[in-house]
Structure formats: C-alpha cells, structure tokens
Amino acid sequence: MSTKETKQDREAEFSRLYELAYTDVLRFIQRRAGPDHAEDIVHEAFLVAWRRLDDLPAKPGDARAWLFATARNCLLNNQRGQVRQGALAVRVAAQTPTFTDAEADLTHQRIDLAAAWRRLRPEDQEVLALAIWEDLPSSQAGQVLGISSAAYRIRLHRARKSLRHELDSAPFPAPLAGSLMTE
C-alpha cells in the first residue's frame, strides 16, 4: 500500500468517525460546558482522535464511546483550576405566560426535576446523563468513566435512587414520568 493510499484511508476513516459522532459529542459537551467553549473542546477531542486514530476501537459504537471519554477528559482538563458551577444543569425551556393545566403540570414537573437535579452530586448527574441523554449501554458508559460496566450499573442504580429521593423530598413533588427512573 502506498503512502498516498494510507493517507487517504486514514482521512476516510477519520471522516466516517467525524460524521458518526461529531453532533453527539458536541451535544454531550454543550450540556456540560455550555455553548461558549463546547466546539473548542470537541475539536480538541477530535484532534486527539486524529493523532490516535490507530488506537481507536474498531466498532463504531465503541469508537463513539471512546470519543465521549476523550471529550470528557478534554473538558476536565479545560475546567481544571476552576470551581465547577454545577455540572449538567437541566435547562427549563421558557414557557408562554398562559398555560393549560397539562402545560402547567409539565412545567411544575420540569421545575421539580431541575431542582432535584441540582441537589444531586456531580458524579450522580454524570452517571444519569450517560444513561439518559447519551443513551449509552453500561459497557460504553463505564468506558467513558473508566470503570467496569458492573460498577457503572451499580452507580446508575444509586444515582437513580438519589434522584428519586430528591424528587420525593421536594416540598411539593410532582409525579415524574416513569421513563427517567426505569432501568
């Protein structure tokens, strides 16, 4: 294989990886760092991926999880020396001034969830986010955190239990949709 073919193959492999994961990794970082620095952090993660292209897992899902872990490490490096301001804040969408009963109930649920979320430890927020927002299976979520899938499942169980406790101990708890708390 010539050098030109090798370079083209590497570029094609990187392009596929970029197409597969860029948007997901960007959202992943935006939820953790906000929109201001997210693109820079994601580009740094993809630079690491380019440099270590031969080290990436062969399966697309595993490579995606590897990128999540790399992006997370880039974010942590970026945040080092700063006090964390509450990782993964749940953003409550702005509502119109008039609500139907269903909209009012949904708004109350979002407010309760946002308040409960902020009371969780950042570690619990991270574990829940990998399961809920990133939709990663336990093996890949464990890979992102650098732990086994069994350890991740234990942490996820405890995080869900903590979130349920925070929701139940709210002054006026609203029922939460079951999909958030199911395994």
QUIPE-V188660 format. One record per backbone hydrogen bond with DSSP energy under -1.0 kcal/mol. CO is the residue of the C=O (numbers start at 1). NH is the residue of the N-H. E is the energy in kcal/mol with one decimal. If there is no record, write none. Layout:
{{CO & NH & E} {CO & NH & E}}
This chain:
{{2 & 6 & -2.3} {3 & 7 & -2.4} {4 & 8 & -2.4} {5 & 9 & -2.8} {6 & 10 & -2.5} {7 & 11 & -2.5} {8 & 12 & -2.5} {9 & 13 & -2.7} {10 & 14 & -2.7} {11 & 15 & -2.5} {12 & 16 & -2.2} {13 & 17 & -2.1} {14 & 18 & -2.9} {15 & 19 & -2.7} {16 & 20 & -2.5} {17 & 21 & -2.3} {18 & 22 & -2.4} {21 & 25 & -2.9} {22 & 26 & -2.8} {23 & 27 & -2.4} {24 & 28 & -2.4} {25 & 29 & -2.3} {26 & 30 & -2.9} {27 & 31 & -2.2} {29 & 33 & -3.2} {30 & 34 & -2.0} {37 & 41 & -2.1} {38 & 42 & -2.7} {39 & 43 & -2.7} {40 & 44 & -2.0} {41 & 45 & -2.0} {42 & 46 & -2.4} {43 & 47 & -1.9} {44 & 48 & -2.0} {45 & 49 & -2.1} {46 & 50 & -2.5} {47 & 51 & -2.4} {48 & 52 & -2.0} {50 & 53 & -1.1} {52 & 55 & -2.1} {59 & 63 & -2.6} {60 & 64 & -2.3} {61 & 65 & -2.1} {62 & 66 & -2.4} {63 & 67 & -2.1} {64 & 68 & -2.2} {65 & 69 & -2.4} {66 & 70 & -2.5} {67 & 71 & -3.2} {68 & 72 & -2.5} {69 & 73 & -2.3} {70 & 74 & -2.4} {71 & 75 & -2.5} {72 & 76 & -2.7} {73 & 77 & -2.5} {74 & 78 & -2.3} {75 & 79 & -2.2} {76 & 80 & -1.1} {79 & 82 & -2.5} {100 & 104 & -2.7} {101 & 105 & -2.5} {102 & 106 & -2.4} {103 & 107 & -2.5} {104 & 108 & -2.5} {105 & 109 & -2.4} {106 & 110 & -2.5} {107 & 111 & -2.5} {108 & 112 & -2.7} {109 & 113 & -2.8} {110 & 114 & -3.0} {111 & 115 & -2.5} {112 & 116 & -2.7} {113 & 117 & -3.0} {114 & 118 & -2.1} {115 & 119 & -1.2} {117 & 120 & -1.1} {121 & 125 & -2.2} {122 & 126 & -2.4} {123 & 127 & -2.0} {124 & 128 & -2.4} {125 & 129 & -2.6} {126 & 130 & -2.1} {127 & 131 & -1.3} {128 & 132 & -3.1} {129 & 133 & -1.3} {129 & 134 & -2.2} {130 & 136 & -2.4} {137 & 141 & -2.8} {138 & 142 & -2.5} {139 & 143 & -1.4} {140 & 144 & -2.1} {141 & 145 & -1.8} {142 & 146 & -1.0} {142 & 147 & -3.1} {148 & 152 & -2.2} {149 & 153 & -2.4} {150 & 154 & -2.0} {151 & 155 & -2.4} {152 & 156 & -2.9} {153 & 157 & -2.3} {154 & 158 & -2.3} {155 & 159 & -2.7} {156 & 160 & -2.7} {157 & 161 & -2.1} {158 & 162 & -2.4} {159 & 163 & -2.6} {160 & 164 & -2.7} {161 & 165 & -2.4} {162 & 166 & -2.5} {163 & 167 & -2.6} {164 & 168 & -2.8} {165 & 169 & -1.9} {177 & 180 & -1.2}}
